[in-house]
């Protein structure tokens, strides 16, 4: 609902709007998860909570808040 609302608002304001959705399931499954987590930490500055969230997704394919 939030995405739809944001797009409708942007279109109403005359703003160019695009929505891109990707299914990265196969790509994520093909990557070594510890290496991916290390990359998130070193390249993007992910810290403990963010890394735990990504790790839970990689492990269970759902975000566990």
PDB file of N, CA, C and O in Angstrom:
ATOM      1  N   UNK A   1       0.820  -1.180   0.000  1.00  0.00           N
ATOM      2  CA  UNK A   1       0.000   0.000   0.000  1.00  0.00           C
ATOM      3  C   UNK A   1       0.875   1.259   0.000  1.00  0.00           C
ATOM      4  O   UNK A   1       0.563   2.231  -0.688  1.00  0.00           O
ATOM      5  N   UNK A   2       1.958   1.243   0.763  1.00  0.00           N
ATOM      6  CA  UNK A   2       2.835   2.404   0.840  1.00  0.00           C
ATOM      7  C   UNK A   2       3.463   2.698  -0.514  1.00  0.00           C
ATOM      8  O   UNK A   2       3.525   3.855  -0.930  1.00  0.00           O
ATOM      9  N   UNK A   3       3.925   1.673  -1.197  1.00  0.00           N
ATOM     10  CA  UNK A   3       4.543   1.867  -2.507  1.00  0.00           C
ATOM     11  C   UNK A   3       3.517   2.447  -3.470  1.00  0.00           C
ATOM     12  O   UNK A   3       3.812   3.394  -4.198  1.00  0.00           O
ATOM     13  N   UNK A   4       2.323   1.884  -3.476  1.00  0.00           N
ATOM     14  CA  UNK A   4       1.260   2.380  -4.349  1.00  0.00           C
ATOM     15  C   UNK A   4       0.958   3.840  -4.032  1.00  0.00           C
ATOM     16  O   UNK A   4       0.823   4.656  -4.944  1.00  0.00           O
ATOM     17  N   UNK A   5       0.852   4.172  -2.767  1.00  0.00           N
ATOM     18  CA  UNK A   5       0.572   5.540  -2.350  1.00  0.00           C
ATOM     19  C   UNK A   5       1.680   6.499  -2.793  1.00  0.00           C
ATOM     20  O   UNK A   5       1.397   7.591  -3.287  1.00  0.00           O
ATOM     21  N   UNK A   6       2.928   6.096  -2.618  1.00  0.00           N
ATOM     22  CA  UNK A   6       4.059   6.941  -3.017  1.00  0.00           C
ATOM     23  C   UNK A   6       4.081   7.159  -4.525  1.00  0.00           C
ATOM     24  O   UNK A   6       4.358   8.267  -4.985  1.00  0.00           O
ATOM     25  N   UNK A   7       3.792   6.117  -5.294  1.00  0.00           N
ATOM     26  CA  UNK A   7       3.765   6.245  -6.751  1.00  0.00           C
ATOM     27  C   UNK A   7       2.621   7.150  -7.176  1.00  0.00           C
ATOM     28  O   UNK A   7       2.805   8.019  -8.028  1.00  0.00           O
ATOM     29  N   UNK A   8       1.439   6.957  -6.595  1.00  0.00           N
ATOM     30  CA  UNK A   8       0.286   7.789  -6.934  1.00  0.00           C
ATOM     31  C   UNK A   8       0.559   9.252  -6.603  1.00  0.00           C
ATOM     32  O   UNK A   8       0.202  10.141  -7.376  1.00  0.00           O
ATOM     33  N   UNK A   9       1.186   9.505  -5.463  1.00  0.00           N
ATOM     34  CA  UNK A   9       1.520  10.872  -5.073  1.00  0.00           C
ATOM     35  C   UNK A   9       2.511  11.501  -6.040  1.00  0.00           C
ATOM     36  O   UNK A   9       2.337  12.649  -6.450  1.00  0.00           O
ATOM     37  N   UNK A  10       3.550  10.756  -6.407  1.00  0.00           N
ATOM     38  CA  UNK A  10       4.554  11.269  -7.338  1.00  0.00           C
ATOM     39  C   UNK A  10       3.941  11.557  -8.699  1.00  0.00           C
ATOM     40  O   UNK A  10       4.238  12.582  -9.312  1.00  0.00           O
ATOM     41  N   UNK A  11       3.091  10.661  -9.172  1.00  0.00           N
ATOM     42  CA  UNK A  11       2.435  10.886 -10.454  1.00  0.00           C
ATOM     43  C   UNK A  11       1.518  12.103 -10.391  1.00  0.00           C
ATOM     44  O   UNK A  11       1.431  12.875 -11.346  1.00  0.00           O
ATOM     45  N   UNK A  12       0.838  12.267  -9.267  1.00  0.00           N
ATOM     46  CA  UNK A  12      -0.027  13.425  -9.087  1.00  0.00           C
ATOM     47  C   UNK A  12       0.741  14.739  -9.109  1.00  0.00           C
ATOM     48  O   UNK A  12       0.209  15.770  -9.521  1.00  0.00           O
ATOM     49  N   UNK A  13       1.987  14.698  -8.667  1.00  0.00           N
ATOM     50  CA  UNK A  13       2.849  15.883  -8.670  1.00  0.00           C
ATOM     51  C   UNK A  13       3.553  16.068 -10.015  1.00  0.00           C
ATOM     52  O   UNK A  13       4.283  17.040 -10.209  1.00  0.00           O
ATOM     53  N   UNK A  14       3.332  15.137 -10.939  1.00  0.00           N
ATOM     54  CA  UNK A  14       3.970  15.228 -12.248  1.00  0.00           C
ATOM     55  C   UNK A  14       5.408  14.751 -12.258  1.00  0.00           C
ATOM     56  O   UNK A  14       6.145  15.028 -13.204  1.00  0.00           O
ATOM     57  N   UNK A  15       5.815  14.043 -11.229  1.00  0.00           N
ATOM     58  CA  UNK A  15       7.176  13.534 -11.121  1.00  0.00           C
ATOM     59  C   UNK A  15       7.307  12.232 -11.911  1.00  0.00           C
ATOM     60  O   UNK A  15       6.427  11.372 -11.856  1.00  0.00           O
ATOM     61  N   UNK A  16       8.407  12.097 -12.641  1.00  0.00           N
ATOM     62  CA  UNK A  16       8.658  10.850 -13.348  1.00  0.00           C
ATOM     63  C   UNK A  16       8.871   9.749 -12.312  1.00  0.00           C
ATOM     64  O   UNK A  16       9.636   9.920 -11.362  1.00  0.00           O
ATOM     65  N   UNK A  17       8.201   8.637 -12.498  1.00  0.00           N
ATOM     66  CA  UNK A  17       8.222   7.573 -11.501  1.00  0.00           C
ATOM     67  C   UNK A  17       8.458   6.233 -12.171  1.00  0.00           C
ATOM     68  O   UNK A  17       7.939   5.970 -13.255  1.00  0.00           O
ATOM     69  N   UNK A  18       9.248   5.384 -11.518  1.00  0.00           N
ATOM     70  CA  UNK A  18       9.483   4.031 -12.013  1.00  0.00           C
ATOM     71  C   UNK A  18       9.546   3.080 -10.827  1.00  0.00           C
ATOM     72  O   UNK A  18       9.979   3.455  -9.738  1.00  0.00           O
ATOM     73  N   UNK A  19       9.116   1.867 -11.049  1.00  0.00           N
ATOM     74  CA  UNK A  19       9.200   0.819 -10.040  1.00  0.00           C
ATOM     75  C   UNK A  19       9.898  -0.369 -10.683  1.00  0.00           C
ATOM     76  O   UNK A  19       9.449  -0.892 -11.704  1.00  0.00           O
ATOM     77  N   UNK A  20      10.984  -0.781 -10.083  1.00  0.00           N
ATOM     78  CA  UNK A  20      11.729  -1.929 -10.585  1.00  0.00           C
ATOM     79  C   UNK A  20      11.731  -2.980  -9.488  1.00  0.00           C
ATOM     80  O   UNK A  20      12.125  -2.711  -8.354  1.00  0.00           O
ATOM     81  N   UNK A  21      11.286  -4.181  -9.839  1.00  0.00           N
ATOM     82  CA  UNK A  21      11.252  -5.272  -8.867  1.00  0.00           C
ATOM     83  C   UNK A  21      12.087  -6.420  -9.425  1.00  0.00           C
ATOM     84  O   UNK A  21      11.938  -6.811 -10.582  1.00  0.00           O
ATOM     85  N   UNK A  22      12.954  -6.941  -8.595  1.00  0.00           N
ATOM     86  CA  UNK A  22      13.830  -8.028  -9.004  1.00  0.00           C
ATOM     87  C   UNK A  22      13.658  -9.218  -8.075  1.00  0.00           C
ATOM     88  O   UNK A  22      13.493  -9.059  -6.865  1.00  0.00           O
ATOM     89  N   UNK A  23      13.697 -10.391  -8.644  1.00  0.00           N
ATOM     90  CA  UNK A  23      13.718 -11.608  -7.839  1.00  0.00           C
ATOM     91  C   UNK A  23      15.148 -12.109  -7.849  1.00  0.00           C
ATOM     92  O   UNK A  23      15.620 -12.661  -8.843  1.00  0.00           O
ATOM     93  N   UNK A  24      15.830 -11.911  -6.737  1.00  0.00           N
ATOM     94  CA  UNK A  24      17.247 -12.282  -6.647  1.00  0.00           C
ATOM     95  C   UNK A  24      17.460 -13.598  -5.914  1.00  0.00           C
ATOM     96  O   UNK A  24      18.569 -13.890  -5.468  1.00  0.00           O
ATOM     97  N   UNK A  25      16.410 -14.386  -5.787  1.00  0.00           N
ATOM     98  CA  UNK A  25      16.489 -15.632  -5.041  1.00  0.00           C
ATOM     99  C   UNK A  25      17.603 -16.540  -5.560  1.00  0.00           C
ATOM    100  O   UNK A  25      18.431 -17.014  -4.782  1.00  0.00           O
ATOM    101  N   UNK A  26      17.625 -16.779  -6.854  1.00  0.00           N
ATOM    102  CA  UNK A  26      18.635 -17.677  -7.423  1.00  0.00           C
ATOM    103  C   UNK A  26      20.041 -17.105  -7.245  1.00  0.00           C
ATOM    104  O   UNK A  26      20.983 -17.845  -6.956  1.00  0.00           O
ATOM    105  N   UNK A  27      20.182 -15.798  -7.417  1.00  0.00           N
ATOM    106  CA  UNK A  27      21.499 -15.172  -7.268  1.00  0.00           C
ATOM    107  C   UNK A  27      21.992 -15.284  -5.829  1.00  0.00           C
ATOM    108  O   UNK A  27      23.160 -15.596  -5.597  1.00  0.00           O
ATOM    109  N   UNK A  28      21.116 -15.033  -4.867  1.00  0.00           N
ATOM    110  CA  UNK A  28      21.502 -15.102  -3.455  1.00  0.00           C
ATOM    111  C   UNK A  28      21.838 -16.540  -3.060  1.00  0.00           C
ATOM    112  O   UNK A  28      22.760 -16.773  -2.278  1.00  0.00           O
ATOM    113  N   UNK A  29      21.096 -17.496  -3.597  1.00  0.00           N
ATOM    114  CA  UNK A  29      21.365 -18.897  -3.283  1.00  0.00           C
ATOM    115  C   UNK A  29      22.708 -19.361  -3.830  1.00  0.00           C
ATOM    116  O   UNK A  29      23.308 -20.295  -3.298  1.00  0.00           O
ATOM    117  N   UNK A  30      23.185 -18.709  -4.897  1.00  0.00           N
ATOM    118  CA  UNK A  30      24.431 -19.125  -5.534  1.00  0.00           C
ATOM    119  C   UNK A  30      25.667 -18.521  -4.875  1.00  0.00           C
ATOM    120  O   UNK A  30      26.786 -18.942  -5.169  1.00  0.00           O
ATOM    121  N   UNK A  31      25.488 -17.549  -3.995  1.00  0.00           N
ATOM    122  CA  UNK A  31      26.601 -16.845  -3.359  1.00  0.00           C
ATOM    123  C   UNK A  31      26.895 -17.468  -1.996  1.00  0.00           C
ATOM    124  O   UNK A  31      25.981 -17.857  -1.269  1.00  0.00           O
ATOM    125  N   UNK A  32      28.163 -17.555  -1.665  1.00  0.00           N
ATOM    126  CA  UNK A  32      28.570 -18.018  -0.338  1.00  0.00           C
ATOM    127  C   UNK A  32      28.147 -16.960   0.681  1.00  0.00           C
ATOM    128  O   UNK A  32      28.654 -15.839   0.658  1.00  0.00           O
ATOM    129  N   UNK A  33      27.230 -17.307   1.565  1.00  0.00           N
ATOM    130  CA  UNK A  33      26.638 -16.329   2.468  1.00  0.00           C
ATOM    131  C   UNK A  33      27.636 -15.640   3.400  1.00  0.00           C
ATOM    132  O   UNK A  33      27.537 -14.425   3.577  1.00  0.00           O
ATOM    133  N   UNK A  34      28.590 -16.350   4.002  1.00  0.00           N
ATOM    134  CA  UNK A  34      29.574 -15.636   4.843  1.00  0.00           C
ATOM    135  C   UNK A  34      30.372 -14.586   4.059  1.00  0.00           C
ATOM    136  O   UNK A  34      30.689 -13.524   4.595  1.00  0.00           O
ATOM    137  N   UNK A  35      30.691 -14.874   2.812  1.00  0.00           N
ATOM    138  CA  UNK A  35      31.413 -13.902   1.984  1.00  0.00           C
ATOM    139  C   UNK A  35      30.523 -12.701   1.697  1.00  0.00           C
ATOM    140  O   UNK A  35      30.987 -11.562   1.741  1.00  0.00           O
ATOM    141  N   UNK A  36      29.246 -12.943   1.402  1.00  0.00           N
ATOM    142  CA  UNK A  36      28.303 -11.859   1.137  1.00  0.00           C
ATOM    143  C   UNK A  36      28.152 -10.969   2.377  1.00  0.00           C
ATOM    144  O   UNK A  36      28.159  -9.744   2.262  1.00  0.00           O
ATOM    145  N   UNK A  37      28.016 -11.576   3.551  1.00  0.00           N
ATOM    146  CA  UNK A  37      27.885 -10.802   4.783  1.00  0.00           C
ATOM    147  C   UNK A  37      29.144  -9.973   5.049  1.00  0.00           C
ATOM    148  O   UNK A  37      29.050  -8.819   5.467  1.00  0.00           O
ATOM    149  N   UNK A  38      30.301 -10.549   4.811  1.00  0.00           N
ATOM    150  CA  UNK A  38      31.564  -9.823   4.996  1.00  0.00           C
ATOM    151  C   UNK A  38      31.637  -8.639   4.040  1.00  0.00           C
ATOM    152  O   UNK A  38      32.126  -7.571   4.409  1.00  0.00           O
ATOM    153  N   UNK A  39      31.158  -8.820   2.832  1.00  0.00           N
ATOM    154  CA  UNK A  39      31.138  -7.738   1.841  1.00  0.00           C
ATOM    155  C   UNK A  39      30.199  -6.618   2.295  1.00  0.00           C
ATOM    156  O   UNK A  39      30.542  -5.441   2.181  1.00  0.00           O
ATOM    157  N   UNK A  40      29.025  -6.972   2.806  1.00  0.00           N
ATOM    158  CA  UNK A  40      28.095  -5.966   3.312  1.00  0.00           C
ATOM    159  C   UNK A  40      28.736  -5.172   4.458  1.00  0.00           C
ATOM    160  O   UNK A  40      28.547  -3.962   4.579  1.00  0.00           O
ATOM    161  N   UNK A  41      29.485  -5.875   5.280  1.00  0.00           N
ATOM    162  CA  UNK A  41      30.131  -5.224   6.421  1.00  0.00           C
ATOM    163  C   UNK A  41      31.246  -4.288   5.966  1.00  0.00           C
ATOM    164  O   UNK A  41      31.311  -3.139   6.404  1.00  0.00           O
ATOM    165  N   UNK A  42      32.116  -4.772   5.095  1.00  0.00           N
ATOM    166  CA  UNK A  42      33.290  -3.984   4.714  1.00  0.00           C
ATOM    167  C   UNK A  42      32.973  -2.915   3.667  1.00  0.00           C
ATOM    168  O   UNK A  42      33.527  -1.817   3.730  1.00  0.00           O
ATOM    169  N   UNK A  43      32.110  -3.207   2.725  1.00  0.00           N
ATOM    170  CA  UNK A  43      31.837  -2.258   1.652  1.00  0.00           C
ATOM    171  C   UNK A  43      30.711  -1.277   1.959  1.00  0.00           C
ATOM    172  O   UNK A  43      30.746  -0.126   1.522  1.00  0.00           O
ATOM    173  N   UNK A  44      29.718  -1.734   2.708  1.00  0.00           N
ATOM    174  CA  UNK A  44      28.539  -0.900   2.949  1.00  0.00           C
ATOM    175  C   UNK A  44      28.404  -0.468   4.400  1.00  0.00           C
ATOM    176  O   UNK A  44      27.488   0.283   4.737  1.00  0.00           O
ATOM    177  N   UNK A  45      29.299  -0.930   5.262  1.00  0.00           N
ATOM    178  CA  UNK A  45      29.285  -0.508   6.652  1.00  0.00           C
ATOM    179  C   UNK A  45      28.174  -1.108   7.492  1.00  0.00           C
ATOM    180  O   UNK A  45      27.796  -0.538   8.516  1.00  0.00           O
ATOM    181  N   UNK A  46      27.643  -2.254   7.073  1.00  0.00           N
ATOM    182  CA  UNK A  46      26.610  -2.907   7.883  1.00  0.00           C
ATOM    183  C   UNK A  46      27.191  -3.268   9.242  1.00  0.00           C
ATOM    184  O   UNK A  46      28.320  -3.750   9.335  1.00  0.00           O
ATOM    185  N   UNK A  47      26.423  -3.035  10.283  1.00  0.00           N
ATOM    186  CA  UNK A  47      26.833  -3.367  11.652  1.00  0.00           C
ATOM    187  C   UNK A  47      26.030  -4.550  12.158  1.00  0.00           C
ATOM    188  O   UNK A  47      25.298  -5.176  11.391  1.00  0.00           O
ATOM    189  N   UNK A  48      26.154  -4.862  13.428  1.00  0.00           N
ATOM    190  CA  UNK A  48      25.611  -6.087  14.027  1.00  0.00           C
ATOM    191  C   UNK A  48      24.131  -6.340  13.714  1.00  0.00           C
ATOM    192  O   UNK A  48      23.778  -7.408  13.214  1.00  0.00           O
ATOM    193  N   UNK A  49      23.272  -5.365  14.006  1.00  0.00           N
ATOM    194  CA  UNK A  49      21.834  -5.580  13.800  1.00  0.00           C
ATOM    195  C   UNK A  49      21.479  -5.774  12.336  1.00  0.00           C
ATOM    196  O   UNK A  49      20.682  -6.648  11.994  1.00  0.00           O
ATOM    197  N   UNK A  50      22.074  -4.956  11.470  1.00  0.00           N
ATOM    198  CA  UNK A  50      21.800  -5.075  10.033  1.00  0.00           C
ATOM    199  C   UNK A  50      22.323  -6.408   9.501  1.00  0.00           C
ATOM    200  O   UNK A  50      21.661  -7.065   8.698  1.00  0.00           O
ATOM    201  N   UNK A  51      23.508  -6.802   9.952  1.00  0.00           N
ATOM    202  CA  UNK A  51      24.062  -8.089   9.510  1.00  0.00           C
ATOM    203  C   UNK A  51      23.201  -9.250   9.995  1.00  0.00           C
ATOM    204  O   UNK A  51      22.997 -10.221   9.266  1.00  0.00           O
ATOM    205  N   UNK A  52      22.697  -9.155  11.220  1.00  0.00           N
ATOM    206  CA  UNK A  52      21.833 -10.211  11.757  1.00  0.00           C
ATOM    207  C   UNK A  52      20.541 -10.304  10.948  1.00  0.00           C
ATOM    208  O   UNK A  52      20.044 -11.401  10.694  1.00  0.00           O
ATOM    209  N   UNK A  53      19.999  -9.157  10.545  1.00  0.00           N
ATOM    210  CA  UNK A  53      18.779  -9.146   9.750  1.00  0.00           C
ATOM    211  C   UNK A  53      19.013  -9.799   8.385  1.00  0.00           C
ATOM    212  O   UNK A  53      18.223 -10.638   7.951  1.00  0.00           O
ATOM    213  N   UNK A  54      20.093  -9.414   7.716  1.00  0.00           N
ATOM    214  CA  UNK A  54      20.414 -10.006   6.416  1.00  0.00           C
ATOM    215  C   UNK A  54      20.700 -11.496   6.578  1.00  0.00           C
ATOM    216  O   UNK A  54      20.265 -12.303   5.756  1.00  0.00           O
ATOM    217  N   UNK A  55      21.418 -11.860   7.616  1.00  0.00           N
ATOM    218  CA  UNK A  55      21.732 -13.269   7.850  1.00  0.00           C
ATOM    219  C   UNK A  55      20.461 -14.087   8.069  1.00  0.00           C
ATOM    220  O   UNK A  55      20.353 -15.208   7.572  1.00  0.00           O
ATOM    221  N   UNK A  56      19.501 -13.532   8.809  1.00  0.00           N
ATOM    222  CA  UNK A  56      18.248 -14.264   9.030  1.00  0.00           C
ATOM    223  C   UNK A  56      17.502 -14.451   7.714  1.00  0.00           C
ATOM    224  O   UNK A  56      16.880 -15.490   7.492  1.00  0.00           O
ATOM    225  N   UNK A  57      17.563 -13.447   6.842  1.00  0.00           N
ATOM    226  CA  UNK A  57      16.918 -13.583   5.535  1.00  0.00           C
ATOM    227  C   UNK A  57      17.615 -14.655   4.700  1.00  0.00           C
ATOM    228  O   UNK A  57      16.960 -15.495   4.083  1.00  0.00           O
ATOM    229  N   UNK A  58      18.932 -14.621   4.686  1.00  0.00           N
ATOM    230  CA  UNK A  58      19.683 -15.603   3.901  1.00  0.00           C
ATOM    231  C   UNK A  58      19.434 -17.020   4.412  1.00  0.00           C
ATOM    232  O   UNK A  58      19.351 -17.963   3.625  1.00  0.00           O
ATOM    233  N   UNK A  59      19.318 -17.164   5.715  1.00  0.00           N
ATOM    234  CA  UNK A  59      19.122 -18.474   6.322  1.00  0.00           C
ATOM    235  C   UNK A  59      17.700 -18.984   6.124  1.00  0.00           C
ATOM    236  O   UNK A  59      17.493 -20.154   5.802  1.00  0.00           O
ATOM    237  N   UNK A  60      16.712 -18.095   6.319  1.00  0.00           N
ATOM    238  CA  UNK A  60      15.312 -18.519   6.334  1.00  0.00           C
ATOM    239  C   UNK A  60      14.472 -17.965   5.186  1.00  0.00           C
ATOM    240  O   UNK A  60      13.299 -18.315   5.050  1.00  0.00           O
ATOM    241  N   UNK A  61      15.065 -17.103   4.363  1.00  0.00           N
ATOM    242  CA  UNK A  61      14.368 -16.418   3.274  1.00  0.00           C
ATOM    243  C   UNK A  61      13.189 -15.579   3.750  1.00  0.00           C
ATOM    244  O   UNK A  61      12.244 -15.336   3.000  1.00  0.00           O
ATOM    245  N   UNK A  62      13.254 -15.139   5.005  1.00  0.00           N
ATOM    246  CA  UNK A  62      12.276 -14.169   5.536  1.00  0.00           C
ATOM    247  C   UNK A  62      13.010 -13.267   6.515  1.00  0.00           C
ATOM    248  O   UNK A  62      13.954 -13.688   7.183  1.00  0.00           O
ATOM    249  N   UNK A  63      12.561 -12.020   6.589  1.00  0.00           N
ATOM    250  CA  UNK A  63      13.147 -11.110   7.568  1.00  0.00           C
ATOM    251  C   UNK A  63      12.561 -11.417   8.924  1.00  0.00           C
ATOM    252  O   UNK A  63      11.342 -11.511   9.071  1.00  0.00           O
ATOM    253  N   UNK A  64      13.417 -11.576   9.917  1.00  0.00           N
ATOM    254  CA  UNK A  64      12.969 -11.820  11.292  1.00  0.00           C
ATOM    255  C   UNK A  64      13.381 -10.624  12.124  1.00  0.00           C
ATOM    256  O   UNK A  64      14.529 -10.516  12.556  1.00  0.00           O
ATOM    257  N   UNK A  65      12.447  -9.740  12.340  1.00  0.00           N
ATOM    258  CA  UNK A  65      12.711  -8.530  13.121  1.00  0.00           C
ATOM    259  C   UNK A  65      12.895  -8.921  14.497  1.00  0.00           C
ATOM    260  O   UNK A  65      13.132  -8.070  15.354  1.00  0.00           O
TER     261      UNK A  65
END
